[in-house]
Amino acid sequence: MRLPRSLTPVTAAAALVLALPGGVARAGDGRPHAPDLFGASCRIKVDGSEVVAYCHNPYVHVDRVRLHIECARWWDIDTDSAPVAAGPALTVKLTGRCWKEIRVVWISHQKAG
């Protein structure tokens, strides 16, 4: 059976729409979905045996930051600070120290709630 010429384009378009994965195209502004950004940016200053870190959170989600200090001497106690909540658009200050020299300092981040 042959379809009339007036129905051929309509039939082809219907078959194409039904064959597409996901069915119909989504309406939107054409831009891809932005990822959920997270994480405060931190500046660390080591002065002898003391450490000061400032962490600024420019994002919406609260970032729980912690200061970790590894001391150079084997007998010196390494420290990890308690978590400090850096809310949206806030800057927090973290401090710590060793008795003698500092080997390594870093900041850890944890998404709150």
C-alpha positions as CSV (number, residue, x, y, z in Angstrom):
1,M,0.0,0.0,0.0
2,R,1.3,3.4,-1.0
3,L,0.6,6.5,1.1
4,P,-0.5,9.7,-0.7
5,R,2.3,12.2,-1.1
6,S,0.7,14.7,1.3
7,L,0.9,12.1,4.2
8,T,4.5,11.0,3.6
9,P,6.3,13.9,5.3
10,V,3.9,13.7,8.3
11,T,4.4,10.0,8.7
12,A,8.2,10.3,8.5
13,A,8.3,13.1,11.1
14,A,6.1,11.1,13.5
15,A,8.4,8.0,13.1
16,L,11.5,10.2,13.7
17,V,10.1,11.7,16.9
18,L,9.1,8.3,18.2
19,A,12.5,6.8,17.4
20,L,14.5,9.5,19.3
21,P,15.9,8.4,22.6
22,G,14.2,10.2,25.5
23,G,11.1,11.1,23.5
24,V,10.7,14.8,23.1
25,A,13.4,17.5,23.4
26,R,13.4,19.5,26.6
27,A,12.5,23.2,26.5
28,G,15.1,25.5,28.1
29,D,17.5,28.3,27.6
30,G,20.0,26.1,25.8
31,R,22.7,26.4,28.4
32,P,24.0,23.3,30.2
33,H,23.2,22.9,33.9
34,A,25.9,24.5,36.1
35,P,27.7,22.2,38.5
36,D,27.0,22.6,42.3
37,L,30.1,24.6,43.3
38,F,31.6,24.1,46.7
39,G,34.7,24.8,48.7
40,A,36.3,27.8,50.5
41,S,39.6,29.2,49.1
42,C,42.3,29.4,51.8
43,R,45.4,31.4,52.3
44,I,48.0,29.9,54.7
45,K,50.9,31.8,56.3
46,V,53.6,30.0,58.2
47,D,55.7,32.2,60.5
48,G,58.3,30.1,62.4
49,S,56.3,27.7,64.5
50,E,52.9,29.4,64.1
51,V,50.3,29.0,61.3
52,V,47.5,31.4,60.4
53,A,45.0,30.5,57.7
54,Y,42.1,32.6,56.3
55,C,39.4,30.7,54.4
56,H,36.8,32.6,52.3
57,N,33.7,30.8,51.1
58,P,32.1,32.4,48.0
59,Y,29.5,29.7,47.5
60,V,26.1,29.0,48.8
61,H,26.8,25.8,50.8
62,V,28.5,25.9,54.2
63,D,32.1,24.5,54.1
64,R,33.5,23.0,57.4
65,V,37.2,23.7,57.2
66,R,39.9,22.2,59.4
67,L,43.6,23.1,59.8
68,H,46.1,20.2,59.9
69,I,49.7,20.7,61.1
70,E,52.5,18.2,60.9
71,C,55.5,19.2,63.0
72,A,59.1,18.6,61.9
73,R,60.4,17.1,65.1
74,W,59.4,13.5,66.0
75,W,58.6,14.4,69.6
76,D,56.4,17.5,68.7
77,I,52.7,16.8,68.6
78,D,50.9,17.1,65.3
79,T,47.5,18.9,65.5
80,D,44.2,19.0,63.8
81,S,41.8,21.8,64.6
82,A,38.1,21.5,65.3
83,P,35.9,22.1,62.2
84,V,34.9,25.7,61.7
85,A,31.8,26.5,59.6
86,A,32.5,29.0,56.8
87,G,29.1,30.1,55.7
88,P,28.2,31.8,52.4
89,A,30.3,34.9,51.8
90,L,32.2,34.5,55.1
91,T,35.9,34.4,55.9
92,V,37.1,32.4,58.9
93,K,40.5,32.4,60.7
94,L,42.3,29.2,61.8
95,T,45.4,29.2,63.9
96,G,47.8,26.6,65.2
97,R,51.4,25.9,66.1
98,C,54.2,23.5,66.8
99,W,56.8,23.8,69.6
100,K,59.6,24.0,66.9
101,E,59.5,23.9,63.1
102,I,56.6,23.0,61.0
103,R,56.9,20.4,58.2
104,V,53.5,20.4,56.5
105,V,50.2,22.4,56.7
106,W,47.0,21.7,54.9
107,I,43.3,22.5,55.0
108,S,40.5,19.9,54.7
109,H,37.0,20.7,53.5
110,Q,33.7,19.0,54.4
111,K,30.2,19.9,53.1
112,A,27.9,20.7,56.0
113,G,24.5,19.0,56.2
